[in-house]
Amino acid sequence: MLRWYGLRWLVILATLIVLAPAVARADEYPSRPIKLIITTPAGSLVDVLGRIIANDLGERLGQTIVIDNRPGAMTKLGADAINRAPADGYTLMIGTSEATMLPFLKKSYRLDPLKDFTPIALMASSWTVFAVHPKVPAKTLAELVSYAKANPGAIKYGSGGVGGALHVAVEMLKLKAGIDLTHIPYRGGGQAAQDAIAGQIDMVSMGLASTRIAAQGQLRILAQTGPDRHPMLPDVPTTAEFGLPDVRMDTWFSIMGPPNLPEPVVARLVRELGEVARKPSFRDRLAKIGCAVAYKPSGEFRAFIAEDSKKWQSLIPAMGIPLLD
């Protein structure tokens, strides 16, 4: 019996010895620069926002955060990279709402946002606007819906590409308002906006950051899809104000890590990101790029992801968007 107890204590001691370096490393985290993967090109909204977060978080952590842009395959290149990264906290990623949408839009996308990443914190959100060329006989969203019902398929709208948030936003409008619009996909929202300005298409969905173009009178902004009016567009009604509260496209931005990130590392990042989110200067910089602070720590963020995934699981098939390869 004594021998058995002795053996048991030896096993426990050996386990503690093995775990001790890991615990120590977590306590010392971070002791070197951190890489932040951004799944879009330099200069994009996600990139600009990521650099703002990286600057403020780096100051809080006392370490440099190096930006690693990995655009391509509808965010899959960057997502694959973070999924395969060591679970040590030295590789992070700006996660977006496409993490919950793509599993229901793209056949080859097999990454589960809760199982294949570590959700650390939701940081910000932005929303979509619907704008038309001045030739379109609609000065409000209600008038656009009425015109589209009287002229099925006549309105041609552009987005940044099939399956993107800007495309899904208008398909949601079509579904909820019971109208028929013709989609013209582009290789980026900027090209769609330029063709709308030129009158080659009638309507365009854009991010708030792109509305400066429309503000010059070249496009007429009809509605914004957020929970309330953004300070950048205080005179533009929300879709809810037009009686379409379910036409809601909040594009969210977060910090995610590789799967199985140690809890002490997650806790440190959550704490520091919370402090970043509370800074007035951080909120001001986000407002200038058409975003708003939407901070949720890891536990709340996980629940948010589960609800968002559930929404898209039922909504995307109802829209009739063909699955991408």
N, C-alpha and C positions, 0 to 999 in steps of 0.2 A: 504493500500500500504506500509506504514511504517513497519507494522508487517511482511509483506512478505519479505522486504529487510532485516529486522532483522533476520528472520529465515534463509535466504540465507547465511548471514554472519556467523551465528552459525554453519551451515553445513560445510562451508569452514574451519572455525576454528577447528572444530572437526576432519576434514580430515587431517589438518596439524599436529594436536596433535598426531594422529595415525601414520602418516608417519615419524614424527620427530625421533623416536628411530631408525627406519630403516636407515634413512639418516645418523644419528650419527654413527651407527654401520658400515656403509660403509666407512665413513671417518676414522674410527679407524682401519679398516681392514689392516692386520690381528692382532688380539690381543691374539691369542693362536696358538698352533701347527696345521699344515695342514696335512691331510692324502692324499697320492698320490696312487691311485689304479693302479697296473700294471697287465695286463691280461695274463702274461706269468710267468713261474717259475723263481726263483732266478738263476742268472747266464746266462740267455738268453740275446740276444742282446737288446731286449726291456727293460729288467731289468737293464742292465748295463747303457744304455742310460738314462733311467729314473732316475737312481741314480746320474748321472752327472748333469742332469737338476735340480733335487731336491737340490743338494748341492749348486749350484750357485744361484738358485732362492731363497732358504732359506736365503742365505747371504744377498741378495738384500732386502728381506722382513723383515729380522730381526727375523725370526721365524724358528723353526725346522719343517722340512717336513718329515713325517713318511711314510715309504714305506709299502704298503699293497698288497702283491702278491695274486692275485685271478685267477689262471689259470683254464682253463677248458671250454668245450663246444665251442671251437673255439672263444674265447674271450667273449662269451655271459655272463658268470658268472660275470666278472668284469663290463661289459657294463650294465647289469641289476642293479648292485649295484650303479653305478654312476647315472643311470636314476632315482633311487628311493631316492637318497641322498638329504638332505635339500639344498635348493638353497641359501647357505650363503657363499660359497667360501672356506669352510673348508674341503671339499672333492673334489678332482680333479682326473683326470685319464690321463694316457698316451694313447691317441687315435692313432690308426694306420690305414693304408690304407684298412684294412679288414672292416672298418666301412662302406666303400662305395661298397665293393665287396660282402660281405655276404648277403645283401638283395636279391641278384640275384643268390646266390649259395645255400642258405639254406632255406628250406620251413618254418622252425619254427622261423627264425630270422626276427623280425618285427620292429626293431628299425631304425628309420630314423635319419641319422646323423645331420640333420639340425633342426628337430623338437624335438627329444628326448634327445638331449644333447645341451650344449652351446659351440660351437667352439670358443676357446679363441685365440690360436695361433698355426700355423704350425711352427715346430722347426727344423726338420732335414729330410733327405732322405738317402736312400741307394739303391743299385740295385743288381740285380741277375747276376750270371755268369753261363755260360754253360761249363761244363768240361767233358772230356771223359777219359776212361782208355787207356793207351798207345797202347793196342792191336787194338783199333779202327783205321782203315786206313783213318784217317782224321786229318790233322794238322791245318786246318782252318775251320771256320763255313761254308764257301762256299763248301769245300770238304765234310763236314758232310752232307750238304743238297743234294749234288750230290749222295753220297753213299746211303742216305736214299731213294732217288727217285728210285735208281736202285735196292734197297732191301727193299721194303715196309714192315714195321712192324718188321724188323730184329733188329733194335736198341732198346734195353730195357733201359729206363731211370727211375731213382728214384727221388722222392721228399719227402718232410716232411709230406705228407698226402694229401688226396683228398680235393680240394677246397682251399688249402693254396696258398700263393703267389708264392712259388717255383713251384707248380704244374701248376698254371695258366700261369706262364711265358713260360713254354715249350709248353703248349697248344696254346699259342699265336704264338710261333715260328712255330708250326705245321700248324696252320691256314694260316699264312701269307706267309710261304715258300712252302705250298702245299705238305707237306710230312707226312708220317705215322710213328709214333714212338709208342712203347708199354710202357704204364705207369705201374710202380711198386711202389705203395704207401708204405711209411714207417711211423712209429710212431716217427717222428722227422727227421730233416735234417741230423743230425749227423750219424744216422744209415745208411741212404742212401749213404752218403759220404764214410763211411767205407766199405760198400759193393761194391761201385765203385772202391775203392782202391784195394780191394781183387779180382776184376775182375768178381764178380758175376752178376753185371749189367754193361752196356756199357757206360752209360752217367748219369750225375747227374746235377741238378740245385742247386746252393748254394748261400748263402749270401756272400757278400764281406768279412765279418768277418771270414768266414771259409776257405778262400783261402790260408791260411798259410800251410794247409795240402797239397794242390795241388802244392804249390810253392816248395815243397821238391822233385818234380819230380814224385810223385806217380800218379798224374793226369795231363792231358794236358788241360789247360784252353783255350777255343776257342774264347770266346767273352764275353763282359759285356753289360748289357742292359740299362745303364744310358745315360744321355745326352752327356757325354763326358768321357774320360778316367779318372778313379779315380787315385789319386797319389799312392795308394797301388798297382795298376796294370798298370803302365804307358806304358808297352809294349803290352798290350792286347787290340785289337781293339774293338770298340763298334759295336753293331748290325747295326747301321746306316752306318758305314763304309763298311759293306758288302752289302749295298743296301736294308736293311730291317729296315727303320727308325720307322715303326709302331710296331716293336717288342721292346717295351719299358716297363720295369717294374720298376718303381720307388716306392719302399716301403717307405711310409712317416710316420712320427711320430709327434705327436702334444700334446698339452695340451687341454683337454676338461673338462667341468664342467657339473653339473646337468642342466636340462632345466630351463629356466627363471632365470638365474643368474643375479643379479642386475647389471646394467650398470656401476656404480662406481667401483664395485669389478672387473668386466671384464677390465675396463680401467686401474686399478692399475696393474693387472696381465699382461696385454698387454705391458704396459710401462716397467715393470721390466724384462719381458721375452725378450723384444727387446734389453735391455742393456746386458742381458746374451748372446744373439746371436751375439752381436758385439765384445765380448771379444776374443782376439786372442787365449787365453788359451783354451777357450771352443771349438773353431774351431779345434785346434790342437788335443784335446782329442777325438773329434768326428772322425777326420781323422784316428786316430789310431785304431778305431773299425770299420772302413769301412763305415763311414757315412759322410755326408756333411751338412753344415748349409743351411737351406732352409726357413728362417724366413718369415712368412706372418702374419700380425696382423689380428684381428678378422674379419673385413669386407672383406679383400682380401681372407682370409682363407675360409670364407663362399662361396664366388664365386668359389674358387678352388674346394671345396667339390661338389658343384652343377655340375661342369664340369666333375669331376672324376666319379660321379654317372652316369651321362649321358653316359659316355664312356663305363662303365661296363654293363649298361643296354642293350646296343646293342651288345657289343663284347662277353660277356659270353655265351648268347644263340647261337651265331654263332660258338663257339668253340665246342658245343655239350657236354659240361660237364653235367652229370646227376645231377639234384637237390638233395641235401642232405636233410635228414629228419630234 
